[in-house]
Amino acid sequence: MSTQQIKEALHHRIEQFDERFLRLLYVMAETWIKEQEDAAVEAEIAAIPPNPDWKPLTEEDLMARLEESSAQFKRGEYVTIDELEKEMKEW
């Protein structure tokens, strides 16, 4: 059966389906479309070349950065959401 024949058969069958089956068909179609969109976004992200200046972090480097970030937070060295939103409006 060709793609065109399948489309025609489905169009014909849709008129015969009850509400329950139509809802199921709708959810299946929307889920498939969402998966395709997600895959396209993931492919775009994967195609972005990494910054050559980046280097892998060791566990020690990561822990040191975490400790420093925690210390900054405790000292009050952070930007609130309100401050960030205000700053973004000025960009």
C-alpha positions in Angstrom: 0.0 0.0 0.0 1.4 3.4 -0.9 1.7 6.3 1.4 -1.0 8.1 -0.4 -3.3 5.1 -0.1 -2.6 4.9 3.6 -3.5 8.6 4.0 -6.7 8.2 2.1 -7.7 5.1 4.1 -6.9 6.9 7.4 -8.9 9.9 6.4 -11.9 7.7 5.6 -11.5 5.7 8.9 -11.3 8.9 11.0 -14.9 9.6 10.2 -15.8 6.2 11.6 -13.8 6.3 14.8 -15.5 7.0 18.2 -14.4 9.8 20.5 -12.3 7.5 22.7 -10.2 6.2 19.7 -9.9 9.7 18.3 -8.4 10.9 21.6 -6.0 8.0 21.6 -5.0 8.7 18.0 -4.5 12.4 18.9 -2.3 11.6 21.9 -0.2 9.2 19.8 0.2 11.8 17.0 1.1 14.6 19.5 3.6 12.4 21.3 5.3 11.4 18.0 5.5 15.1 16.9 7.0 16.1 20.3 9.6 13.3 20.1 10.6 14.5 16.6 10.9 18.1 17.7 13.0 17.0 20.8 15.3 14.9 18.5 15.7 17.9 16.2 16.7 20.2 19.1 19.1 17.6 20.5 20.7 17.2 17.0 21.1 21.0 16.8 22.7 21.1 20.2 25.0 18.2 19.4 26.1 20.0 16.2 27.4 23.0 18.2 31.2 22.7 18.4 32.6 22.9 21.9 34.6 26.0 22.9 38.3 25.1 22.4 39.1 27.0 25.6 37.1 24.6 27.7 39.0 21.9 29.5 37.6 18.9 31.4 37.3 19.4 35.1 38.7 17.0 37.5 36.7 16.0 40.6 39.0 18.1 42.7 38.5 21.1 40.4 34.7 20.7 40.5 34.7 20.3 44.3 36.9 23.5 44.7 34.5 25.4 42.5 31.5 24.1 44.5 33.1 25.1 47.8 34.0 28.6 46.5 30.4 29.1 45.1 29.0 28.0 48.5 31.3 30.5 50.3 30.2 33.3 47.9 26.6 32.5 48.6 27.1 32.5 52.3 28.9 35.9 52.0 25.8 37.3 50.2 27.7 37.5 46.9 24.9 36.6 44.5 22.3 38.2 42.3 18.6 37.8 43.1 16.0 37.0 40.5 14.6 40.5 40.7 18.0 42.0 40.2 18.7 39.8 37.3 15.4 40.6 35.6 16.1 44.3 36.1 19.6 43.9 34.6 18.2 41.9 31.7 15.9 44.8 30.8 18.9 47.0 30.3 20.7 44.7 27.9 
